[in-house]
Amino acid sequence: MLANSVYDATEQNYNEGISPLTDLLQAETARIQAQSQLIEALLKVKQSEIDLLRANGNIKSLIN
């Protein structure tokens, strides 16, 4: 994930004294937001799959 790469680079720069703490915190916030958006998107996919099963009358297939 791009946000992880940016965070890792920023963390390395911070540890080397190149980047300030605010840059590291902003990169961490962006990484957490990206992870949250990914989870929300995956949840929407699963909800859509359930809606499709329900519409097709196959909702019982989830139990088996």
N, C-alpha and C positions, 0 to 999 in steps of 0.2 A: 504494500500500500504506500502510495506517495507520501502520505502524512507521516508514516513511520520513518521513511528515508529522510524527510526534512527534519524530523525531531532528532534522529540519530546524528545528522550532520551538525545541527545546532547544539546538541549536547556536547559533541566533540569540540566544537568551537568554544563553547562555554568553559569546558574543562581546560582548554589551552589558554584561556583568558582573552579570546578574540571577541566573543559575543557577550553582551550583558545578560543578566538574569532575566530581564524582561523578555528578551528574545526567546530564551528557553521556555519560559512560562507560556508565551504566545504559541510556540510550536507544540507544546504539550496540550494546550487547550484545543488547538486545531486538530490534533491527533485524536483526542477524546471525542470531539464533535464528529469527525469522520467515522469513527467506530460506531458511534450512536446512529448515524445515518445509515450505515451498512446494516446494522441490526434491524432498524425500522424497515428497510427495504426487504430484507429477508422475511420479516414478519408479514409484510403485505403480500409477498409471493405465496407464503403458506396459507394465508387467509383466502387468497384468490383460488388456490387449489381446492380448498374446502368448499368454497362457493360453487366451483365448477362441479365437484362431486355431488353436491346437494342439488344443483340444477339438473344434472343427468340422472338423479335418483340412485346414485351409487354411494351415498354417505355411509351406508352400512359396511362398505369395504374397509373403512378405517378401523373397525373393530376386529376384523379377521387378520 
